[in-house]
Amino acid sequence: MRKVLTLLITAAALTACTGLRELSNEVSAYSLWPADRKPATYTFERLPSQEANAQQQQLLEDAAHRAMERAGFTLAADPKAADVSVTLGARVSPNEPSPFDNPFWWRGGLYVHRHYHGRPFYRTGFAFSGAWPYYDTPTYEREVAMLIRDGKSGQPLYETRVTNDGYSASINSLLGAMFEAGLKDFPHGGATPHRVVTQINS
C-alpha cells in the first residue's frame, strides 16, 4: 500500500511539473504559401536595426531553429542559395491596468478615489486599513513575430505573430515555445487569433 501511495504521489508531482512547463499562446498567421511547395532550406535575414543588436538577434535565431526544423525546413549551408529567408522579432510590453480590473480596494469606504491617465475616477469595492498602500500587480504582453520570404523574389509567403501574458517581463526562456506555436499550423494561415499550447524547452 505504501509503494502504491508513493507511486501515486510521484505521478502527481510529475504531472504538476509537466503542467507548469506548458505555455498558452494566442497565434495569428497569414499565408500565401503555394499548396504544391514543400519546405526546403532557409536562412535568417536581419534588418539593419537588428544587426546593431546582434547578440539579442542571435538569441532569437537560436530559439527559432527547432521550430523551423519541425516545420520541415533545413538551415542552408550557403545563405545566398537558401529557398526562403526568415526575419524574426520579439518584444515585451507592460499591460496598462484598467481602472476596473480589480474589485478589491484599500481605504476610502465604498467609493475609492484614484487617478487613471491623469483623470480621477471612482469605483466600488472593499475597504481595507488606511495604513496599507494599494498596489496593482503588473502584467506583461510577450510577443514574437516571424516573416518568411521567398529567397529569390523576396515575396512574403508566411507571417505569424504569437502573444501571451504573464507576471514576468522575461521572454528568453519562452522564445522556443513561442516560435513553435507560430509554426504549429504551417503552411496554413488563420488571421483570427487562436490558442496554441506548446511545451517550454529546458
Residue, then its C-alpha position, 0 to 999 in steps of 0.5 A: m500500500r505504501k509503494v502504491l501511495t508513493l507511486l501515486i504521489t510521484a505521478a502527481a508531482l510529475t504531472a504538476c511539473t509537466g503542467l507548469r512547463e506548458l505555455s498558452n499562446e494566442v497565434s495569428a498567421y497569414s499565408l500565401w504559401p503555394a499548396d504544391r511547395k514543400p519546405a526546403t532550406y532557409t536562412f535568417e535575414r536581419l534588418p539593419s536595426q537588428e544587426a546593431n543588436a546582434q547578440q539579442q538577434q542571435l538569441l532569437e535565431d537560436a530559439a527559432h531553429r527547432a521550430m523551423e526544423r519541425a516545420g520541415f525546413t533545413l538551415a542552408a549551408d550557403p545563405k545566398a542559395a537558401d529557398v526562403s529567408v526568415t526575419l524574426g522579432a520579439r518584444v515585451s510590453p507592460n499591460e496598462p491596468s484598467p481602472f476596473d480590473n480589480p474589485f478589491w480596494w484599500r481605504g476610502g469606504l465604498y467609493v475609492h478615489r484614484h487617478y487613471h491617465g491623469r483623470p480621477f475616477y471612482r469605483t466600488g469595492f472593499a475597504f481595507s486599513g488606511a495604513w496599507p498602500y494599494y498596489d496593482t500587480p503588473t502584467y506583461e504582453r510577450e510577443v514574437a513575430m516571424l516573416i518568411r520570404d521567398g529567397k529569390s523574389g523576396q515575396p512574403l509567403y508566411e507571417t505569424r505573430v504569437t502573444n501571451d501574458g504573464y507576471s514576468a517581463s522575461i521572454n528568453s526562456l519562452l522564445g522556443a515555445m513561442f516560435e513553435a506555436g507560430l509554426k504549429d499550423f504551417p503552411h496554413g494561415g488563420a488571421t483570427p487569433h487562436r490558442v496554441v499550447t506548446q511545451i517550454n524547452s529546458 
